[in-house]
Amino acid sequence: MKVDILAIGAHPDDIELSAAGTIMHQISLGQTVAIVDLTEGELGSRGTIETRYEEAADASKIMGVQHRVNLNLGDGFFDLSKENKLRIIEQIRHFKPEIVLVNAIEDRHPDHGRGSQLAKEACFLSGLLKIETELNGVKQEKWRPKAVYSYIQDHFIKPDFVVDITPYLDRKLEAIMAYKTQFYNPDSKEPQTPISSLEFMNFLKGRWAQQGREIGVAYGEGFTVDRAIGVNDLKAIL
């Protein structure tokens, strides 16, 4: 199974919060996207593992993503072990993406920076012939994505490029609010958390507006890169 883009997040909702608009834009261009969640988000103060799976499925439908996998590596405690890298390599070789989106390079939640590093190392190792993997009993061929981009999360990081998500703002918010146990709901009896307040939703909109301003549009999603991006036409980056 080959997709154009594989989006990897440490937790269900990471991708919706930081890259949903970009994903919906790429899908509108006829590209295919799959998602891999590294954990079940089981340490979250609100909701349950079961509701997280339901919410992730609902968010995927809103974004138009048909393939989503959860590796259950352990919320809060996954490490950069060989075993965890191999689990991600299996998914990279299964989906064969040209582009991989990963967590922020550093962030408030330690899983984000660690998840970014884990996924990026797996992307490189996936291209090595002598690393052998199989999935569902089928031996896999090596595959290395052409590009890996880190989305921006809670901490401010100056983006290397920004995608215009203005046409997708309402659907992005809908995808986020599909995680109904996690985010702002004045009727909820769940404990209050740093991401469950109305102020957090306002912060998100302000962040997208800030990133959009960088490129002269209403709303944007920013990404960082580890290596320079090649350009064939200067007008393509106006």
N, C-alpha and C positions, 0 to 999 in steps of 0.2 A: 504494500500500500504506500503510494507516494503522495506527499502533500507539498505545497509550496513553502508553507511556514509552520514551524512547530513552536508553540508558546509554552514555556515551562515556568511554573510558579511554585514557590515553597508551600503556599496554602491555597485552598480554594478561595477565591475572591481576589487574590493578588493581581491576576491578569485582568479581571473586570475593572478593578480600580485604576489600573495604570496603562492598559493597552487595548481595552475593548474597542475604542473608537478606531484605532489603527487596524485592528483585526477586521472590523466591519467594512472599513474602506477597502482593504485588500480583497475581501470576499466580493465586494461590489465590482471589482475589476476582473472577476472571474477566477480568482486564485482560491486554493484550498488551504484550510487551516486545521490543525489538530492541537489539542491541549494536553499537557501532562502535569498533574498536580503531584508534588513530591510527598505531601502528607495529607492527612484527613482533617487537619485543623482541630484535632481532638482536645487541645488544651484551651481552646477558646472558652471564655466565661459564659457565653450565651449559646443556646441551641445544643444540639447533639450531633454525633457522627452521622446519624440517619438523616437529620434535617440538612446537614451540609451536603450530602450526596444529592438530595432532592433539589436543593437550591442551586447547586452547580449544574445539574441537568437542565433546570429551568433557564438559568443564565445562558447556557450554551445554545439553547433553542432561540433565545432572543438575539444572540450574536450571529446565528447561522452556522455554528460550529457543530459538525456531526460526529466527531471522534474525540473522546476525552477519556484519559486513563489516570487512575490514582495509584501511585506506587507505595503508599503507606510506609514511608521510611521512618516515621516517628517525629511528630510535631515537637519542636524545641530541642530535640536530642539527636537528630541525624548528624552524621559526620562526613568527612571526606574520604571514607574508606573505599577500598577496592570494590567491595560488594555493592556499595551504593552507586559507584561510577558505572559498574557493569549493568546495573538495572536501568540506568538512563541510556547507556550505549545501546542496549537492546531496543529501546524505543526510538532512538535516532536512526538505527539501521532498519527498523520496521517502517517508519514513516518517510525516511529519506528526504528530509527538508532541504531546501536551498538556503533558507534563512531560519535562525533560531532566535527567539526572544527569551531573555532570562531576567531574573530579579535585579534590582538595583545593586550596584557594586558595594554600597554600604548603606545602612539604614538603621532606624530606631529598633526594629525587631532583628535580633541576631540571626534568625533563620534566613533573612533576605540576602544579606551579604554572603553568608555561607552557601546558600542555595545557588547564588549567582556563580560563585567560584566552582562549586561542584558541577554545575551544568556546563560551564565553559571548559573545564578539564575533560569532561565526558565527550564534548563535541570534538576536541582534538584527538583524544584516544580512539574514538570511533573510526577514525581514518587509518588506524594502524592494522596492517594485514595479520600480524601475529597475535592479535587479541581476538580470540575465538568466542563467539556467542551463538546461542540459538534461542528461538522464541517459539513456544508451542511445538517443540520437537523439530523445528526447521532450522538448519544451519544458516547463519546470516552472513552476508557479504559486508565488507568494510564500507563505510560511508562517512564523509566529512562535509558538513555544511559549508557553503561559500562565505557566509557571514553570520556573526553573532552580535546581537544588539541588546544592551541592558536598558530596560525601562526605568523610569524614575518614580520613586514611591514617596514615603513620608518626608525624608530629609531633602532639602533643596540641593540639587546638583545641577550645575549648568549643563544644558543639553548640547550635544554635538550636532543633532538635527531634530527637527520638530515636524510632526505630521498634522495637517489640518484635519480636525475632527468635528468641525462646526456642524456639518450636516447630520452627524450621528449623535449629537449631544443627548437628545431625549432618549434614544435607545440605549446609550451607554448608562444613563441614570437608571433606566428600567432594568438593565442587566445587573447593576449593583444592588438595586432594591429587591431583586429576586432573592438575595440573601436576607430574607425578612426577619430572621432571628438575630442578625448581626448589627444592622444599621438602624437609623432613627425611626422609632415608632412610639409616639407619645402614649399609646395604650399598652405598651409592653410592660410586663411585670418582672422581666429579666434584670439582672444587675447592670448598672451603668458601667460603661467601659469607655476608653479614649476614642473609640470609633462609633459609638452608638448615639452620640449627641447631634443635634441640629447644627451645632458649630462645626462639627467635622464635615458635614455635607457642604457647608458654606466654604470651608477651607478647600475642599476638593475643587469646587467650581472656581475659586480664586486661583488655584494652582494651574488649572487648565487654561484660564484666561491669561495668566501670566505667561505661560508657554506659547499660547496663541499670539500674544502681543509680539513675541520675538520674531514672528514671521509675518506679521501684519494681518492676522485673521482673528476671529472672535475666540476660538478655543483650539488648543493643540495638546498633543502628547509628545513629550520629549524623550529622547534616547541618547545613550552614550555608547561610544565605540572604543575598542582596545587598539585598533589599527586604522590607518587612514582609509578613507573611502575613495575608490577610483572613480573618476568622472570622465566621460567621453565628450560631453557637450556642456560648456559653461552655462548655457541657457537652461539646462535641465535643473540647475540648482538656484535659479532666481527666486 
